[in-house]
Amino acid sequence: MLGCNQDITVWVRKKIPETNQEFFVRHILPVKCKWKKYTERSISGGTAAVYNVSVIIIPYYAGLVDLRLKEGDIAALGIYGIELTGAVCPGEPGVYTLSDVKWLLAPNITTIKSVSYNFDVKGKHLRLTGN
């Protein structure tokens, strides 16, 4: 796909059913992707709002559906070996909380808000939007 030349790391949110505890599984996508960031402005009822939006295009590859990306997962521009947890892990190098990772990787990190599978003239791809 035209313009797909960036590496993306995603952290997929999982849950242990017995304990209801959340954790993240890190994946470095095996294909080059497209990452675009822009600022959205809206006015509603006399109140103005400005927020950043990220759009990530992932070309279709075998195993993409198995990854099961969904709302609430995390994506970052680049390749990272950072493990992400929901709890504080003192003394464990390379393991961080979600807020730590967002602070470390800002502005090149986003929380996924929507996922859509597209099969159009640009080819099969997954489109993620987030902020």
N, C-alpha and C positions, 0 to 999 in steps of 0.2 A: 504494500500500500504506500502511496506517495506520502512522504513526510514522516514515515515511521522510522525513527533513527535513535530512539532513546531507550535506556534500560529502566525497568520498573521493578520495585520490590513491593510485594503485598503481604499483609498480615491478615489471615482469614480467622475470624472469631469463631471459636468452638465452645461447646458447653458440655460439662460432665453431667448427665441426667440425674445420677444418684445424689450428687451434692449441689447441683445447680451452679457450680463454680465455672467461671469463664476463663479461657486461655486463648492464645493466638498461635497460629502456625504460620511461619514465615515461608514465602515462596519467592524466588527470583524468576521472573517470567522468561521463558526460553526464546522469545521473539522480541524484536525491536518494536517499540510502541510509539504512539504520538501523545504528548502531554501538552495541553494548552491551558493557560490560566488567564482569566479576565475579570474585570470588576463589573458587577451588576448593580444598577441603581433602580430604586422604585420609590414611588410616592403614593401613600395611601392615607386618606383622611387628614391631609395636612402634615403628615409625618414622613420625612425622607429617610430612606435606609440605603446603606452602601455595604456590600459584602463581596467577598472573593469567591469565584466559582472555578473549579477545575474540571476539565473534560479530558478523559483518557480513552484513546482508541487502541484496542488490542486486536491485532489480526487473528483470525481464527486459526487454531492449531489443534492437533490431536491432544486431548486431555484438558482442553480449556473448559469444557462443560463440567468435567469432574472436579475442577477447582472450586466450583460453587461459590463464586463471589456474590456478596449480598450487601444490603444496607447495613452500615455499622462497621464494615471491614475497613482497613487502613491501606492506603497506597502511598508510595514515596517515589520521587524521581531519583533514579540511581540504584546502585547495588549496595546493600547493607547487610552485615552479619549480625545485626542487633536482634536479640531475642526480646520479645515483648510479653509482659505479664500484667495481670490486674492487681498484683500485690507488691508490696515493697520487698525487695530481696537484698538485704544488706550482705555484703561479702561475696556476692555472686557476680564476677566481672562479666560484662556484656549482656546483662539482663536488666531491663528497664521497665518502668511503668509507662502507661500510655501518655500521661502528661509529660514525662521526661522526654520521650521520643518526639512528641510534637514540638517541644521546646528546642531540642537538639537539631531537628531537621527542617524547622520553619525557614522559609515559606514553601519548601518543596515537599510538603506532605498534605494529605487530604483524607477526610473521613468520607467514605462512599455513601451517597444519599440515594442514588438510583442506578440500576443496572438494566441495560437493554441489549438483546441480541439482534443484530441487524444483518440483513441479507439484501444489499442494494447494489447499485452500479459501482460502488467503491470496493465491493467484495465483502465476503463474510467477515464480520468483526463484532467485538463486544464493545459497547460504549458505556463508560462509567462517568457519572457526574458526582461531584462532591464539593465540600467547602472546608 
